[in-house]
Amino acid sequence: MAGPLILSFQMRSLFTFVDLAFAATIGDAAIAAVGGLSFPYEILMIACWVGVSTGLTANLSQAMGRRQGARIEQILSVSRRIVWGLVPVFSAIAAYIHFGAYHMGLDPALARQFSIYGGVLIGGSAFTAFWSIIPDSIIKAHHDTRSTMWAGIWSNLINVGLNSVFLFVFHWGVFGIALSTVLGRFGGLVYALRKSAAHEAARQASDLDTDPGIDPSPLRSLMALAVPAVLTYGLMAVETALVNWLLARQAGATESIAAYGIFSRVLQFAAMPIIASAVAVLPFVARRFGEGDIGAIRRGMRQITLAAAVYCAVLVTPAMFLGGPRLARALAESARTAELGTVALYFCPLACLVMIPFVLCRPAFEGLQRGRPGLTMAVFRYALLTIPCAFLGMKAAGALAAEPLYGLLGGLVVASSISSSVFLAWLRRYLRGLAQRPEPESGAGHRAGLRGREK
């Protein structure tokens, strides 16, 4: 399951990475708008997408396993109402970006680029990205990760093609970059809708749904996993917003924000195999947990963690040290941004390495029917550690006559290291405790039993 997801997530990550490459042909203000200022809002959108998808996929998978056709229809009906609620919310955020960018204390040129790109991207994606949650979750519940992969591939191919036309033929600037991303996601949505409809038609024709049971509270069941996941990813947006706030108050803010935008996009792309593997961790852990095979969970987590560490050492590290300077020069307009971006990319391998336990432990806990640990650790990292570590890192850089950006990145690496270590120790302790229990119960009784034992 992980293989197609890794390729799929890499292709989806190329959405914004391609945008950054095209923005580099316009200037540093466009890079800062695309790679830095819009990033928190994109993370917030991803947070809602991933949160709803987590709850929907988990509940659909369980209903399919129990042959509960009526419950599947229940869950899909609830998910449609949730999506209809998200669309106007992010449309309002897009309007805020479009009109409020000029009142954020930014350079006028930067404010204009951010207003156009952020408004079009967030507003347009509200109507394409969120509706893809439902067919994507259906496909994953049917274990057809190859279709997920192809949806990402088609989306990215459309994005690249339209970017070239809108930017170099029509000369639409950042508006064309944002619009091509929105339309590219629409292409992936159409493909996912076709595949999910085929899977559901086959399921309904099989007459295997023999259990008439329904969920007395489907919304609650879905949101029990969705809300912690949304808040976890939402806190990531807070971290990026705080970083932009700190950098905006330094001399040469545009260059620093642009360099951080290059770093964050490249790190996001480099970490996609780890993030995709984390998506496969949830169903793996959930099935083994249902079987009572805690030993397999412990072995699987060790293996996936080791594989991710090897990936960072063998691929990410040489890629950043050998290709980082050339990549930074290609993406930056000014020599100053290229210089800052080059050093920033040297932080990528370490940043990628220390985030592995944090990324993998959250879906493992969700597979164990526990959503709160991920949220707790997100609060610990993004709300409690980010600002102190980033601020102290910038102070240390100032004392060493180094660039504040470098100190900030070092502080973020430290915050990630601490939170990952705590999260990994928590998971290991919990799994050791589970291994000592004779047999897991099932369904609601199992969850109630866990809550009782925790109390």
Buried (B, 14 or more C-beta within 10 A) or exposed (E): BBBBBBBBBBBBBBBBBBBBBBBBBBBBBBBBBBBBBBBBBBBBBBBBBBBBBBBBBBBBBBBBEBBBBEBBBBBBEBBEEBBEEBBEBBBEBBEBBBEBBEEBEBBEBBBBBBBBBBBBBBBBBBBBBBBBBBBBBBBBBBEBBBBBBBBBBBBBBBBBBBBBEBBEEEEBBBBBBBBBBBBBBBBBBBBBBEBBEBBBEEBEEEEEBEEEEBBEEBBEBBBBBBBBBBBBBBBBBBBBBBBBEBBBEBEBBBBBBBBBBBBBBBBBBBBBBBBBBBBBBBBBBBBBBBEBBBEBBBEBBEEBBEBBBEBBEEBBBEBBEEEBBEBBBEBBBBEBBBBBBBBBBBBBBBBBBBBBBBBBBBBBBBBBBBBEBBBBBBBBBBEEBBBEBBBBBBEBBEEEEBBBBBBBBBBBBBBBBBBBEBBBEBBBEBBEEBEEEEEBEEEEEBBEBBEEEEE
